[in-house]
Amino acid sequence: FGNNKLTDVGGDVAILGGGSHKSSGGNMLIRSGSSIESSSGHVTIETTRSGVRGNSGSLSLSTGSATGYAGESSSGSIQLSTGTGSAGFAGNINLLVGESQKADGGNISVIAGSSSDLATTGGAVIIKGGLGIHNSRHDGSNGGMVRIEGGEAHGAGYRDKGGDVIIVSGKSYEGSGGNLLLSSGKSTETSSGAVTIRSEDAGKDGVTGDVSISTGLASTVSTGKKMDSGSIGISTGNSIGSGGSIVFQVGKGHLMDGGDIKLSAGNVTGHSRIGGAVSIQSGSSERYKSGDVV
């Protein structure tokens, strides 16, 4: 209760498991009480609120370092799990950052571990919906959804935009950068899932967002090696029945002109080089006539 903010601090509480020279150190268990007919007790670990000139205390949950021989010791894991709901719902796991009233909101970072040895790979981050385990043909279980969504903007100004969603594969200093794969789920007996890439409808005073598909710039490096930019391939899969169609269609214009479709081959600037060609070809048929070009 002293008045010196530097020296008059509250007392610490330390609860330590017993140490050992040759075997494992002692374990620590914090567990609430059980109940035969009602709920078990809660376990709350929290730091208390701060004073008018300070910050609330941090909460750290970490395992110790592993200092043994290579391949013989690993640092401990951290597992957050809820119990099984044998006759009801299993509990949720929520990671929530408190509201910031006078500054930007706090971040949540999920970062896998780095690796520094030869021929090793950094840790993976896997976000996966829950399994639907019941296999009834009448109405079995559905797999859980994974949704990644930027934050809403409730500001009333034109500059108050919703949060972006950015998915970027890893870069590399000498090898190739990481690939990016967007793939729908397969089905053993029926249709695979659809893949939809679209911008959302516009508000009353705006335009819909663009959808751009492009490959990166390829430049000639100092060694003089020729570098080609990547291709863009749009194709439907093979089928025992009818092959899938590819449709390029511009939306209707109500008060203005209709939109254009432009197919343009690549230009060249080097000497004795030919510009790219444009080829439109109908499909062939082994036993009937080929398709029309209209």
Buried (B, 14 or more C-beta within 10 A) or exposed (E): EEEEEEEEEEEEEEEEEEEEEEEEEEEEEEEEEEEEEEEEEEEEEEEEEEEEEEEEEEEEEEEEEEEEEEEEEEEEEEEEEEEEEEEEEEEEEEEEEEEEEEEEEEEEEEEEEEEEEEEEEEEEEEEEEEEEEEEEEEEEEEEEEEEEEEEEEEEEEEEEEEEEEEEEEEEEEEEEEEEEEEEEEEEEEEEEEEEEEEEEEEEEEEEEEEEEEEEEEEEEEEEEEEEEEEEEEEEEEEEEEEEEEEEEEEEEEEEEEEEEEEEEEEEEEEEEEEEEEEEEEEEEEEEEEEEEEE
